[in-house]
Amino acid sequence: MNSKKNHFIVIKTDEAYWKEVWIAVASEDKTIPLQPKLDCFTREPTQNYPYGWSWISDNEGNNWHDIAQYPAIGKEEVLKWIKNKIREIEDCFKD
């Protein structure tokens, strides 16, 4: 990774109510060419996420506003998944 540019972890959704949420690494430098997908991501790189990306919980149908998901949120399962994924991402960039 180019250490001269700032990179940041994003957790984002384009839908209302946290439907279809993903996590990725983005960069202030929008000219970075696509990179080989990092092992910590399940989806291929895109223009916005040049290192790849993953759905939260690796489930494309995730919808954290769905009342059926409330127990997982209440038990902090989603938060634990996010924390673990952030650690994985950090490990990928330590090399």
N, C-alpha and C positions, 0 to 999 in steps of 0.2 A: 504494500500500500504506500502511496506517496505521502510521506509524513509532513510535507509542506502545506497540505490542504487539510481543512477540518472535515472530519467525518462524524456522523452521529447516528445513533440508533433511533429509528422511528417505529412507533406503534400507531397504526392508522386504519381508518375505515372511510370509504366513500359513501357508505350507507348510514342512515339514521339508526340510533339505538344500538350501536356496536355490532351491527350485523356484518359478517364477513370481515373480520379484523385480521391484519397481517403485521408482521414485524420484519424489519429490513435495516440495512445500513445505507444511508444516503451520504452525499457529499456536497459541500458548497461549490465544488468544481463540477459544473454540468458538462464539461467536455471530456471527462474520463471515459475512455473506451470500455466496452463491456469486458469484464474480467472472467476468468474461469469461476464457476459457481463454487462458493465456499462450502465445505462439508457440513457446516452448521445450518444450511438452508436447504429446503426441499424443492424450491422452484428456481427456474433459470433466471439469470440476470436480465434486467431491463434497463432502459435509458435512465429511469429514476433511481433504480436500485442495481448498480453495476456489479454487485457481488452476489446477487440472488436475494431471495426472500422466502418467507414461510407464512402460511396461515397460522393464526394463534391456535395452539393445540393441534396444528397440522391437520385441521379439519375444515375443508372448504365450505361446509355448510354451517360453520359456527355462527351462532346468533346469541350473543350474551344478553340480549333483551328478552329472549324467549323465557317464559316463566319456568320451563323445565330445567333451565340452566342455573337458576337461582341457588339451588343447594351447592353446586360446584363453586359458585362465586362466594357464597357464604362460608364455605369451608376453606377458602383461599386456595383452591386447586388451580384456578386460573392465574392468580398472583404467583404461586410457586412455579407454574410452567413458564411464566414470563421471566422470573428471576433466573431459572435454570437456563433458559434460552439466551439471556443476556450474558451469562457466564460462558456459554458455548461460543457466542460471538466474540467475546473478549479473547478467549483462547485461540480462536482462528486468526486473530490479528496480532498475537504475541510473536509469531514467527518472523 
